[in-house]
Amino acid sequence: MFELKYKTPFKWTEAVLADFNAFLQDHAAAEKKASGMAMSMLSHYPDRRKLVRAMTDLALEELIHFKQVLKLLDERDQILGDDKQDSYIKQIRSVFRNGKDVFLMDRLLVAGVIEARGHERFSLVADALPEGKDKDFYQAIAKSEAKHKNLFVELAYEYFDKTEVDSRLEEILIAEAKICENLPFRAALH
């Protein structure tokens, strides 16, 4: 449906593989936060039936992903770890506009872009891992993220004019690329 403007270089993947346990801890935190974000959205927009149904399903799916990553951590005798502030998320949230409708549009589109970035990066991890269950898991997670990115844009189309959505999505994609260009490479999703 849309393409990111910034392509993550292999150097990021190398940082992930160099400390895969830290990456798993960050991934678990990201899934937990994604589930919470979906619950927050359905709570803030109870009158948007399609959004409520979609976010209910998404919250459950993200929580299942969290549980799966937690299992990988347990198998490595690793703890969950503390949630760390995510500079990428903090910066991308700065694009939100004020106003009830434009805020919802931005929230949906930013979520779609975040899911697209997850799809790209989980795919890179899957490609770099040796054959086995970890590779299979990250291939499945990447596929799931691709569906999510489209879900959020489809919801934006449901509630707003397609031309406005496409225009705003382009602006957000440009802003997101600039954010990514300036992030250090570390064993974290963002």
C-alpha positions in Angstrom: 0.0 0.0 0.0 2.9 2.4 0.7 6.7 2.3 0.9 9.0 3.7 3.6 11.3 6.5 2.5 14.3 5.3 4.5 15.8 1.8 4.0 17.5 0.4 7.1 21.1 -0.6 6.3 22.6 -3.9 7.3 24.7 -2.2 10.0 21.5 -2.1 12.0 21.0 -5.8 11.6 24.6 -6.4 12.7 24.0 -4.4 15.9 20.9 -6.6 16.6 22.7 -9.9 16.0 25.6 -8.7 18.2 23.3 -8.5 21.2 20.3 -10.6 20.4 19.1 -10.9 24.0 18.9 -7.1 24.3 16.9 -7.0 21.0 14.5 -9.6 22.4 14.0 -7.5 25.5 13.3 -4.5 23.4 11.0 -6.5 21.1 9.0 -7.7 24.0 8.5 -4.2 25.3 7.4 -3.0 21.8 4.8 -5.7 21.6 3.5 -4.9 25.1 3.3 -1.2 24.2 1.6 -2.0 20.8 -1.1 -3.9 22.6 -1.6 -1.0 25.0 -1.8 1.4 22.2 -4.6 -0.6 20.5 -6.5 -0.6 23.8 -6.0 3.1 24.2 -7.3 3.8 20.7 -10.5 1.7 21.2 -11.1 3.4 24.5 -10.7 6.9 23.0 -12.9 6.3 20.0 -15.8 4.0 21.2 -18.1 5.5 18.6 -16.0 4.2 15.7 -17.2 0.6 15.5 -14.8 -0.6 12.8 -11.9 0.9 14.7 -13.0 -0.7 18.0 -13.3 -4.2 16.4 -9.9 -3.8 14.6 -8.1 -2.5 17.7 -9.6 -5.3 19.9 -8.2 -7.9 17.5 -4.9 -6.1 17.3 -4.5 -5.8 21.0 -5.0 -9.5 21.4 -2.6 -10.3 18.6 0.1 -8.0 19.9 -0.3 -9.6 23.4 0.2 -13.0 21.9 3.4 -11.7 20.2 4.5 -10.4 23.5 4.0 -13.9 25.1 5.9 -15.5 22.2 8.9 -13.2 22.7 8.7 -13.7 26.4 9.0 -17.5 25.7 12.2 -16.8 23.6 13.6 -14.8 26.5 12.8 -17.6 29.0 14.5 -20.2 26.7 17.6 -18.1 26.9 17.3 -17.7 30.6 16.9 -13.9 30.2 14.6 -11.6 32.1 12.0 -9.3 30.5 13.9 -6.2 31.3 12.8 -2.7 32.0 10.9 -0.6 29.5 13.2 2.0 28.0 12.1 5.3 26.5 12.1 4.9 22.7 13.5 8.0 21.0 12.0 7.0 17.7 8.5 6.8 19.1 8.9 10.0 21.0 10.1 11.8 17.9 7.4 10.4 15.6 4.7 11.4 18.0 5.8 15.0 17.6 4.1 15.0 14.1 0.6 14.7 15.7 -1.5 17.7 14.9 -4.0 19.2 17.3 -7.7 18.9 16.6 -10.0 15.9 17.1 -10.2 14.7 13.5 -6.6 15.5 12.4 -5.3 13.9 15.6 -7.1 10.7 14.9 -5.9 10.7 11.3 -2.3 11.3 12.4 -2.6 8.6 15.1 -3.7 6.0 12.5 -1.1 7.0 9.9 1.7 7.1 12.4 0.7 3.7 13.7 0.7 2.4 10.1 4.2 3.8 9.5 5.5 2.3 12.8 4.1 -1.1 11.8 5.7 -0.7 8.3 9.1 0.0 10.0 8.5 -3.1 12.2 7.8 -5.2 9.1 11.0 -4.0 7.4 13.2 -4.5 10.4 11.7 -7.9 11.5 12.2 -9.0 7.9 15.9 -8.0 8.1 16.3 -10.0 11.3 14.6 -13.0 9.8 16.8 -12.9 6.7 19.9 -12.7 8.9 19.1 -15.5 11.3 20.1 -19.1 10.6 17.4 -21.7 9.7 15.4 -22.7 12.7 12.6 -21.6 14.9 13.9 -18.1 15.6 14.0 -17.4 11.8 10.5 -18.9 11.4 9.2 -16.7 14.2 10.6 -13.5 12.8 9.3 -14.3 9.3 5.8 -14.8 10.8 6.1 -11.6 12.9 7.2 -9.6 9.8 4.2 -10.9 7.8 1.9 -9.8 10.7 3.4 -6.3 10.8 2.8 -5.9 7.0 -0.9 -6.6 7.6 -1.0 -4.1 10.5 0.5 -1.3 8.4 -2.3 -1.7 5.9 -4.9 -2.0 8.6 -4.2 1.5 9.9 -4.2 3.1 6.5 -7.5 1.4 5.6 -9.0 2.7 8.8 -7.8 6.2 7.9 -9.5 5.8 4.5 -12.7 4.6 6.3 -13.0 7.9 8.3 -11.3 10.5 6.1 -11.0 11.7 2.5 -8.5 9.4 0.6 -6.7 12.4 -1.0 -6.2 14.0 2.4 -5.0 10.7 3.9 -2.5 10.1 1.1 -1.1 13.6 1.3 -0.7 13.4 5.1 0.8 9.9 4.9 3.5 11.3 2.5 4.3 14.0 5.0 4.6 11.5 7.8 6.8 9.2 5.7 9.2 12.0 5.0 9.4 13.0 8.7 9.9 9.3 9.7 12.7 8.9 7.3 14.5 11.9 8.8 14.1 10.5 12.2 15.5 7.1 11.2 18.5 8.7 9.5 19.6 10.2 12.8 19.0 7.2 15.1 22.1 5.2 16.3 22.2 1.6 15.4 21.6 -0.5 18.4 20.1 -3.9 19.5 16.6 -2.5 19.4 13.7 -2.3 17.0 14.1 1.5 16.6 
